[in-house]
Amino acid sequence: MNELLNILKDNARYEVKDLALLLNEEEEEVKDQIKELEDNKVIAGYHTIINWERADVEISKAIIFVNCVPERERGYDRIAERIARFPEVEALCLISGKAEFLLRVNGRNMREISNFVAHKLAPTEGVNGTETMFILKEYKIHGIDLGSISEDNERLPVTP
């Protein structure tokens, strides 16, 4: 199954027949493995990586550090459940370091993200501080170069 996961990680669009050939297994066997992986949430979803800048779509993104105090006997889980319910939250991670959580959020513009932080996130029970950093430009997502770095990879001339 690890080999199947590694293949799908790089390209989730493979057809079952192609996966079966790559893995030297029967198509039904591969189909059953994929279904089991999906049912057990090992494969938690399939996503398309979109370069919004090239699509000429206005979207704002931010990284937010969230400070909070763990709850007795529940730790950070209940707070994470509350935060995860917000549709603006694309990713939520418990981290070590200067904050307890790292969030990646999306909005139509910076004001929408600011309003999310002020009116939804900050007042959430258990949250006692946030730090927001807006993403100005994305160069690489999930290992994929978005083509935002110099298209022709030419180095700028250096002069003494």
Secondary structure, DSSP 8 states (H G I E B T S, - for coil): -HHHHHHHHH-TT--HHHHHHHHTS-HHHHHHHHHHHHHTTSS--------TTTTT---EEEEEEEEE--BTTTBTHHHHHHHHTSTTEEEEEE-SSS-SEEEEEEESSHHHHHHHIIIIITTSTTEEEEEEEEE---SEETTEE-S-S-TT--------
